[in-house]
Amino acid sequence: ERSKHLIEPESHPQPLESIVRGNLKSAEEALDGEKVLKTVNCWLVNTTEETAGELVLTESWLAFVSAEANVERVAYEDVREVHARRFLLRERALELFLVDNRTLFVVFSATEERDSILQQLGELCLKLIPPENPADVTQLWRENQITNFEYLVYLNKLAGRSHNDLMQYPIFPFVLSDYESQVLDLNDPHVYRNFKKPMAVQVSSLRVLRCRVPFHHLVPLVGVERLPGPALH
């Protein structure tokens, strides 16, 4: 419900309408005499709100100008990474990783708009960090050069997950089964969950039964050889 207006926008404001509607001081602060290269309607999204506005690209910086003429400006040299992202299962978002560890999750009306901005940012942001090679990162993890947490953060980012989008929030696996002991013996196999079973059926036999019944109902309908993969119960 919160994202309903993002699925099919009712109207498309004119370029810089959010600035024009504001007072002269807001317009001067937003543009600061810079030559505007491109403007596009978009939304700035995080886990608590979706703010409508415009993304303004100038020769020196990019800025998000909200409908209330509030401005968030970022110098191109402060952008370290730019990644294409999905939003509501559609390829129409970008996530910018900044030098101060902040991220901006920007959603556009269409994939074409997103791709155009992505290409232009690639030309304007001259200090972008080259993307890591997955095989190299995995090797660093195997050699204990990075922690499990750092490796999982990388995998989540590689998979397109973001802390700004609850539908694609990062996933971290459950490893332990003992959450009551004051001290854990990591050499004791009983402190770990059963990795042969999914989380939903770790303990309860009733849950196991609830998973098995629907599966066995499918067998006479489609046949075991046609089922997509092994049973996960």
Salt bridges, closest charged atoms under 4 A:
GLU8 OE2 - ARG90 NH2 3.81
GLU17 OE2 - ARG21 NH1 2.68
ASP32 OD2 - ARG73 NH1 3.70
GLU50 OE2 - ARG2 NH1 3.57
GLU50 OE1 - HIS5 NE2 3.75
GLU72 OE2 - ARG102 NH1 2.65
GLU81 OE1 - HIS83 NE2 2.78
GLU81 OE1 - LYS157 NZ 3.03
GLU91 OE1 - ARG114 NH1 3.38
GLU95 OE1 - ARG85 NE 2.99
ASP100 OD2 - ARG102 NE 2.77
ASP115 OD1 - ARG114 NE 2.73
ASP188 OD1 - HIS190 ND1 2.97
